[in-house]
């Protein structure tokens, strides 16, 4: 991308507002692959950019890496495309973009069509100071979320400081979180998310155990198992609830993604070398242990994911890494009223125009907020969004039309592959047969499957929101990120054996992350603008 011109360099932080705050051209929320690509592309095209992320360093979940204090000799060893990240990181360091790490964004408001305000909180002891993020500020002071997700606030007792960023345009690149399907024993110590196990390894160089069963559904399992074995763990089996034959039904789509096939072959060769047995059409239906998981029961599944009676067998282990794909994180956008779309695997992603704009003018999204598809797809979407935003704000074409068309074609091909992947690994409707009535579904509030079923059958609850009011499922610290999908399945299931989530859009939450009352009290006295109503028309060019 071309560098900025001299006349735009002097206005990197934009003009000052009446209250003394700068008005940036663009605020980017999330410093993963999509956010990094969007921020560096926009900055190199001359826009004033503010990049915010809750972590202490850039990279997001995909490019997690150890803090410099750990002195890791080869951080690239656990990443198959580390040069892509280092290129983005170096471009960010060379740019004039304002880097705000350790900043937890809790809401976004729109003052006018071309004026956005981002509200965030930071920690009291230096967390969230502007910088390159290479110093490691943030991770040491704010807690990590369950299963390795980014923390949702600072540690208990730590004072939060409110801050705001104002911009003419907004790019959401907030990523995703793991989908968890509960089963008896899943709350035992030693049971972690598949992505969480990988995050522990990437950022902390730590293993969840020495003998780790990897289970769930989706291509992430291959990468997790390969990483664990490379780090010295024993992975006796990889348990995949779906299969891989569905990919073969779409040869034309597969032909456009040779790098995906090469990546799968690389992971497969690693598993073969370490003698990891891969079992498809099986699932972990129970974990056993007292103080920690000691074994798991693996059962064969029918085509609807119902356990086949009599097929259960035990595998001894001291850890279980389990996950069933990812769910787009759309909280900030849906609170503003952005339209969503139903994905092939039953989740909801943001509905975007061909140029990455949401249904709200001036608000763009990139990466897994618009659908799960991997880092390369996220990078292409971030770059495309930045080019579109630059054209909108400057009135000039930032790149040749041929480049824009090529970006769109590559993104569309990746989206087609993402749809195939989502269809292949979508949870079957019979998975709720794993659940006994005393199985916790909402871990935060300790709400069992039996209580949810009772709310539906005895009290007439017909949707997840009513179940939430009757049982408190989803009212805990994670605000339903862990249990909402499962609760919806159970709500729609009685007594049918084929429960599936409805197409009800995600709930709107005024706070996307927990905020201390003191931080809210420190806000300016004038009331925040009202959230605009939902858009009724689909996004367009």
N, C-alpha and C positions, 0 to 999 in steps of 0.2 A: 504493500500500500504506500502511496506517496506520502511524504512528510507534510507537515503543516506549513502554511505560508507565514511570512513575517507579520502580516497584519492581524492574523488570528492568534498568534502565539502570545501576544501581549494581553489577551483577554481570556486566558485559560480558565479562570474562575468566574468569568462573566461579570456583568455589572452588579453593583451592590444594591440590595433591597433597602427600603426605608429604615428597617431595623438593623442594618449593617451586615446582614448575611449575604453572601454571594449567590447569584442565580446562575447555576450551571446550565449548559446546554443539555446535558444528559446525565441522569443518575442511573447507574447499573446496580441492581440488587443481586448479589451472588457472584463469587469469584471462582466458580468452577470453569469447565471448558467453554460453555456458552458465554458466561459473563466476561471471562478474560478476552475471548475473541471479539466480543462486542465492544468492550472498553478500549482495547488497544487499537482496533480498527477506527473507531470514532475519534480517538485522540490523534492518531496519525493523519486523519483527514481535517484536523484543525478545530474540532469541537472541544469545549471545556467539559471534562468528564469527572464525575465522582463515582468511585467504585466502593461499594460497601459489602462486607461479609462478616458473619458472626465468628468465623475462625480467626486465628492469629496469623495465618499465612495464606497465600493464594493457592488454588488447586482444586478446591471443593472435595467431594467424597472420592471422585475417580482418581485424582492426582494427590491424594493424601501422601504425606511423607514425613519422616521424623524431624523433630525440631533440631536446629543446629547444635544445641547443647548435647544431644545424644551422639554426635560425631559419627554418624553412620557412614561407613566407608563406601558403600555402593547403594544409595537410595533408589537408583534406577533398576535394581535387580527385580523388584516386584511390580514393574510396569513394563508392558510390552511396547509402548510408544512414548517413552520418556523424552526423546528429543522434541516431540511436538509441544510438550509442556514447557521445557526449558526455553524454547523459542518464544512462546507466549509470555513467560515470566520475564525474559530479558527485554522483550519489546515493552512490557509494562514498566519495567524499571527505567527504560530509556525515555519513556513518554512523560508528559507533564500532567498525567491524570492524577487526581487526588485520591490516595488510597486510604480507606477507612476500614481497617480490620478490627475485629473485636467489637463490632457494632451489631447489636441485635435489633432488627427492624420489627416494630410491633404493629404499625399501621401506616397507611399512605392515604393522603387526602388530596383532592383536586380543588384548587382555588379557582381556577378558570380553565378554559380549554387548553391553554398552553402554559399552565403553571401548576406544578405538582409539589407537594411537601411530603418528605419522607421523615417519619418519626422513629427514632432509635434510642436505645439506651446503651451505656458503656459502663465498665467497672470503675471503682474508685481509685485503684492504684496503678494507673497507667494503661489499663486495658482499653484498647480502642483508639490510641493516639495515632495520628496520621503518620504513615511511613511506608516502607516497602513491604513490610510483613515478614522480612527475613530474620528479624530479631526474635521472633517467636512470641511477641506480646499477644496476649489473649488466651491461648490454650492453657497456660499455666493458671490463670485466674478464674476462668469460667468453666463450669462443669460440662462434661461430655454427656450426651443423652444416652438413653438406654440402647444397648446393642451397637454402640459406636456412632450414633448419629450426633450431629452437632448439638451442643447444649442449647437449651432454650432460655437461658438467663444466667446471671452470675451466681456464685455459690451462696448458700444460705448465710445471712448476716452481712453480706457484702453490699454496700450502698451502690445503687445504680445512679448514673447521671443521664438526664435526658439531653438529646441533641436533635437538631433538624437539618435536613439538606433540602434545598429547593432547586428545581430544575424545570426546563421547558419541555423535556421529554423524559420518558421513563422506560427502562428495559428490565423486565423481570426475568431472572435466570436463577430461580430458587431451587431447581432440581427436584428431587423426589425423596421418598422414604420407603422403607421395606414394608411389604405386605406380610402379615403374620396370620397364619391359620392355627388357632389353638388346638391342643390335644391334651389328654390327661398327662400331667407331669411336666408340662412345658414351662412352668414357673420355677423348676428346680435350678439351683446354681449349677453352672456349667452348660446350660442351654442358652445359646446366643443366636442372634441373627446371622445369616450367612454373610451379609454385607458387614455386619458388626465384627465378625471374626477377621475379615479382610482388613477392616479399618484398624483393629488392634495390631495386626501384623505390620501394616504400612506405616502407621504413625508411632506405634510404641514398640515395634520389633518384638511383640509378645504373642505367644500362642495361647488359645483358650484351653488347651490341654495337650497331652502327649498322644492320645489315641482318640481321634476326632472323627465321628460319623458326619458326613455332609449330606443334607437331605433338603427336599423341597421341590421346586420346579423352576426352570428357566436357565438360560445360558450362563448366568452368573455363577452357578454351582461349579461349572467346569473350571472357571478361573480361580474360585476359592479353593477348590480341592488341589489344583496344581500349585497354588501359592503355599498352602499349608505343607504339602509334601516337600516342596523345594526348601522350606524353612526347617525341615527336620521332623515334622509331625507324621504319625502313622495314620493314614486314612484307610480303614479296612474296606469301606464301601461308599460309593456315591449313590444315593437313592433319589431317583428322578420320578416324580409322580406322573408325568406325561411321557412322551417319547419323542424321538427325533425324526420319525418317518414322515410326519406331516410336512416337513420342509421339502421333501422330495416331490410334493404335489405342485410346487411352484418353481420349476426349473428356470423359467425366464427371469424371475426375481433373483434367484440365487446367482445366476450368471452375471448379474450387475454388481455383485458384492464379493469379488474374489478375496478381498482382504479378510472378510468375515469367515470365509471357508478356511483360509490359511490360519487364522487365529484359532478356530476350532480344532484344526488338525494339530496345531502346536500344543494345545492343552491336552488333546487326546493322546499324543505321543508321550507327554509328561506323565499322565496317569498310567499308561501302559508300562512305562519304564519303572514306575514305583509300585506296580502290581496292585493298582486300585481297581476294584471290581465295580463296574457301573451296572446298576439294576434300574431298568425303566418299568413304568407301570407299577411302582411300589411306593409306599409312603411310611414314614415313622408315625405310628398311631398311638404310641404311649412311651413315656420316658420313666425309668425306674431309678430309685435311689432314696437315701434318707437325707444326709447333709449335702449331697451332691449327686448329680446324675452318675449312675453306675452302669446302666445298660438301656437299650431302647428296643421296643418291639417294632418290627418291620412287617407290614402286611401287603399282600398283592391287592391291587385295585382293579375293579371292573372299569368299563369305558366311561362311567359316570363318576368315578373316583370313590365308589363305595368299597369298603374293605371286604374282600372275599373271605367268608368264614372258614376257619381252619388253616389259614395260610400264615398266621403270625409266627414269627421266630425272633429270638433275642440275639442282639449283638452287644457284646461288652464294650464299653467305652468310658472315658472320663470327661468327654465334652461332646456336644452336638451343635453343629452349625446348620441352622435351618431357615429357609426363606422361600417365599413363593412369588417372586417378582417384586416389582417396584410400583409405587403409586405416585403420580405427579403431585407436587406440592403447589397448590393453587390458592392457598388461604388469602393472601393479600389481594389477588385479582378478583376472586369471587366476592369478597367483602365490598369491593368497589362496584360490583354488578356486572363483571365480565361474563360473557356467554361461555358455556362449556360444551363439550361433545362427549358422547359415550365411546369408549375405546373397545377394541375387540376382546379384551380380557375382563370387561366389566368395571373398569375404573372410569374416572372422568379426567379429561385434559382440557386445556383452554382451546377454544375455537379461534383459529387465526386466519387472517387473510393470506393470500399467496406471498405477501411481503412481510409476514410475521407480525402484523398489527392485530391487536385484540379488537373486540367489539367497541371498546372505548377509544376514541380518537386521541392520539398522542401517547398511547400506552402499548408498548411492544413486548413480546415474550420470545424466548429462545430456550432451546434445550428441553429437558424432560418435563417442564411445565406444560408443554404442548404434546407430549407423548414420549414414551420410553423408547430410545433408539441408539444409545451409545454416545461416546465422546465425539467421534468424528461428525456425526449428525449434529450434535450440539454446537460444535465449532462452526460448521457451515451456516447454521441458523443464526448464530451470534454475529457473524460477519455480514450476512444478508440484512439482518435487522439494522446494523450500524450504517450500512450503505443507504438503506431506505430512510433512516432518521436523518442522516446528513443531507440527503436530497430534500427532505421536507423542511428542515430548518434553514438551509442556506439557499434553496431555490436553484441549485446547480447540480448537474449530474456528477457524482463522485467517482464513477467508474464507467468504462465502456458498456454498452448494452450487451455485448457478447459475454462479458464477464458476469453480469447479473443473470443472464439466461443460463449460463453454465452452472452457476451456483444453485439456481432453482432446480435445474435438472438433477444435479447430484443430490440435493436435499430430497427431492421427490422420490428418487430411487431408494434412498435410505428409509424414507417413510414407508414405502411399499414393503421393504424388508421388515421394518418394525411391526407392521400389521401382520405379516406372516408369523413372526416370532411370537407376538401376543396371542394369536389364534392357537398356535401350537402348544403353548404352555398355560393357557387359561385354565383356572381351577374348575374342575368338574362339579356339577351340582350336588353330588352325593357326599362331599367331604364332611358335612356336618354329622354324618353317621359315626365319625370318630369320637364325637363329644359325649361323654357321660354327663348327667345332670349336675354333678358336683365339679365339673371342669370350669376353672376360671376363664372367662372370656375377657372381661375388663379387669386387668391386673391392678390398675391404680385404685379402683373402688371395690375390688374383690367381688365382682358381680359374676355369678355362675351362669352356665348355659341353662340350667333348670329355672333360674329366676327370669331369664329372658323368655323362655318358652311359656312360663306361667303368665307373664305380662301379656303375651299374645293370646293364649288359649283361654285364660280365665278372666282377663281384664279387657280384652278386645283391642289391644294395641295393633294398629295396622301399618305403622311406619316406625323407622328407627328413632325419630324424634320423640314419639310418644313412649317408646320403650325407655329412652334416656330419662324422661321425666318420672317414669314409674320405678326405675331401678337404679338410676345414677350411672348407668353404663355410658362412658364417654365424658364424664364430668371431672375426671382426674387430671393429673399434671400434663399428660400427653394430649389432652383435649380430643380424644378419639382417634388419634393417628394410628394407634396400635389396634384398637378394637372396633372401630366404626364399620369397617367392611364386613367383619365377621358378624357383628350385631345385625346388620342389614340382611345378611344371608339367613340368619336364624329367624328374623322377623317375617321374612317372606316364605318360610319353609313349612310351617305346620299345616296339616300333617303330611304334606307332600314330600316325597323323597328327592325332589329335584329343586332345591332352593337356589335362586340366583338373585343377585342384587337388582333392584329396579333402576330405572334411568333417572331417578330423582337427583337433581344437581347437589353438589356438596353444600353443607350448611355455611352460612355466612358467619364469620366470627369477627367481632370488632377488634379483638386483640389477637395477633398472630403469634405472639410469644408472651409468657408471663411477665408482668410489669409490676414493680413495687409501687405502692400507693405514694411513697415519697417522691418517686420519679414523676408520677402524674401531677402531684401537687406543685412540683417545681416548674411545670409548663407555664407559658405566658397566660395572663388572666383572660385574654379574649377567647371566646369559645371557638372550638375547631369547626371548620365548615362542615356542612352536612354532606353525607355520602351521596353522590348522584344516583338516581334511579337506574335500574337495569336497562341496558340497551335492548331494544326489541328487534332490531334488524341485524342480520348476520354481517360479519366483517367483509369488506371488499377491498379491491385494489385502491 
